Amino acid sequence: MPQDTAALRSILSLAPVVPVIILDDVSQARPLAEALVAGGLPILEVTLRTPNALKVMEEMAKVTGAIVGSGTVRNALHMRQSVDAGCRFMVSPGISPRILDAADDIGIPLLPGIATPSEAMTASERGYGFLKFFPAEANGGAPVLKALASPLADITFCPTGGIDAAKAKVYLGLSNVICVGGSWIMPADALATNDWARIETLAREASQLRG
Ligand SMILES: O=C(O)C(=O)C[C@H](O)[C@H](O)COP(=O)(O)O
């Protein structure tokens, strides 16, 4: 089926920021997810960029209140693995025809990445109403999405890539942005020292970014 926009809307409207997680240490999965959920960010995108990413998803999906999705989804196998790991949504960097075809056969929604109006229109023609704008900052940032709001009024975006708290606030002020994705909530030094209190504080600040 085409993108389940109702399901995606209900997920993406739960918090203004989706933490984009790159984690390999499975023992950190639950405490990290607990800190993010406690800070008010229940929607978690775990990228398929580490050997243990699927195990990390499985652990995070057990945390009460967490809604886990997969990131860096590139093919049908990734999609099946995401479902098996307990994911409720998937995120891809782009919109190749094969990935859109594969998503049609999977029961959880895909949030695919686009970088141009033509890609947004291609996805829209396939029934996609929610798109990731990626990589957001490198592609011109908030002014680009602001410029797309009128001509592509039926498309809603989750910008991701190069965003920090200050930039997130600007994106979240746009009419066509439902949430933003980013990794700034989990600084490498905080992760390296299991500083869950700091990550919870950063999550709480992020959860309050929508004015
Ligand atoms: O792989 C994917 O599907 C992604 O979602 C890539 C992420 O958008 C970036 O990794 C965000 O990273 P930051 O720029 O560190 O916030």
PDBQT file of the ligand as one rigid body, heavy atoms in Angstrom, charges set to zero:
ROOT
HETATM    1  O1  LIG A 301      20.565   7.503   7.664  1.00  0.00    +0.000 OA
HETATM    2  C1  LIG A 301      19.479   8.049   7.686  1.00  0.00    +0.000 C 
HETATM    3  O2  LIG A 301      18.452   7.571   7.223  1.00  0.00    +0.000 OA
HETATM    4  C2  LIG A 301      19.417   9.333   8.327  1.00  0.00    +0.000 C 
HETATM    5  O3  LIG A 301      18.381   9.695   8.844  1.00  0.00    +0.000 OA
HETATM    6  C3  LIG A 301      20.628  10.152   8.379  1.00  0.00    +0.000 C 
HETATM    7  C4  LIG A 301      20.441  11.222   9.392  1.00  0.00    +0.000 C 
HETATM    8  O4  LIG A 301      19.572  12.142   8.873  1.00  0.00    +0.000 OA
HETATM    9  C5  LIG A 301      21.666  11.890   9.799  1.00  0.00    +0.000 C 
HETATM   10  O5  LIG A 301      22.566  10.952  10.248  1.00  0.00    +0.000 OA
HETATM   11  C6  LIG A 301      21.346  12.907  10.843  1.00  0.00    +0.000 C 
HETATM   12  O6  LIG A 301      22.497  13.207  11.454  1.00  0.00    +0.000 OA
HETATM   13  P1  LIG A 301      22.922  14.594  12.090  1.00  0.00    +0.000 P 
HETATM   14  O7  LIG A 301      23.301  15.489  10.980  1.00  0.00    +0.000 OA
HETATM   15  O8  LIG A 301      24.080  14.139  12.905  1.00  0.00    +0.000 OA
HETATM   16  O9  LIG A 301      21.794  15.113  12.941  1.00  0.00    +0.000 OA
ENDROOT
TORSDOF 0
